[in-house]
Structure formats: structure tokens, C-alpha cells
Amino acid sequence: MLVRGARFGDQQGRDALRAEAAVAALELEYVPALRWRAAVGTWDLLATSHVSGRLADLSPGSDDVTLLGDVLRKARGSTVRGMLPEYADRWSAWATRLELDRLRGSHLLHTCMCPEHVLVSHDRATVVDWGRAARGPAWVDAAYALVQLVEAGHRPDAALRWVRTIPAWSTALPGALAAWGAAHSRYWAEQPSLAGRVEIAQELLGGIS
């Protein structure tokens, strides 16, 4: 069992716990299950099932890439309503109103499909750390996975072939993908450690178009 906590005065921390609890309560097979949530003194506490495993290896030729694809296929039918924040709203500083409209939806999103959040054990992948979960277009997590594959060494054309095997990707309209790429490029350009992703995004979007 894994227990997380945030003090009542820590609004950001409690928002993350609320998201974790909402997702865990959905009882999805690739998400750690909710055990309990309680207030103890000045702490808001959340317990989920403990998941053991190693970090996913997303490099070319790794079987973990297939396992990540399996998770994204299972996630396609997961829809949520008001229990999670709107994905589009977090991009208000980097996107136009039209771009934000194209980033709205009702599907469950993790929003950070990096190897540190995908644990592999016994040929099965579990996605952890749902504190930034949101509701938005079904294809968004596949888009994040696409960037992760390129960063892990996949050629952009190979990564694009892989993402096209994810059913949710077929729902991504060109205008919506362009909105996602534009918002992220503006954000990444402001972050020195992430600036290299701007070139990746441009190359991937060029391959899509």
C-alpha cells in the first residue's frame, strides 16, 4: 500500500490528491486501486495499492513500447465528467481561444506518459502518479507518448507509424493536433530544459501533415 498526503493549507497538493483519488476510484486495470482516503489532524491522506516494477524502457526494439500501446488502447473508452479539471484550461497562457476549444474533451488523460510514470512487471504496464490527470481529447496521451518515443531514440517516421496503431489517434483532427503542437512549442520554448522538444514537435507535425 502506498500512502500520500498533503496538508490542508496546500491547495496544489490537495488538488493532486483529489485527482489521484478520482482516477483510482475508476477501478481501471492499469491504474493502482484506491484503498482509502482520510483526514488525520492537519493532513489529507490517500492510500492506493502499491505497484512494484521497473521503469519502462521506450527505446527502439523494447517490448515495453508494445505494453505502453496496450495501455493507451485500454484507456480509449475511459470518459470522465466533472471529477477532473479541463485539460485545455492549463494551456490558457500559451494558446488562443480557438486552440483551447480544440483541446477540450471528456476522456481521461494522464498528461505525462514518460517512463518514470509507467512501471513494468510480469509483461504488464501500470501507469502511476495521476496527480496531473485531466479530461480532454482521447488522443492527447498518445501525443505525449509519441514525443517520449522520439526522445528515447525512435525515428520520427517510426514513432508516427507506431502511434497510428492506437485507435484514439484516429480521432485527432489536424487542427487539434496543430493546436496541441503550437501550445506546447510556446511553453517548451520558455523552458531551457525542454527547448529541444520544440524541434521534435515541429518534425512530428510535419510528418502528420
Helices and strands as residue ranges (DSSP letters): E 2-7, H 11-24, E 34-40, E 43-48, E 54-55, H 64-75, G 88-91, H 97-101, E 107-109, G 115-117, E 118-121, E 124-127, E 134-136, H 140-151, H 156-163, G 167-171, H 174-189, G 192-194, H 196-208
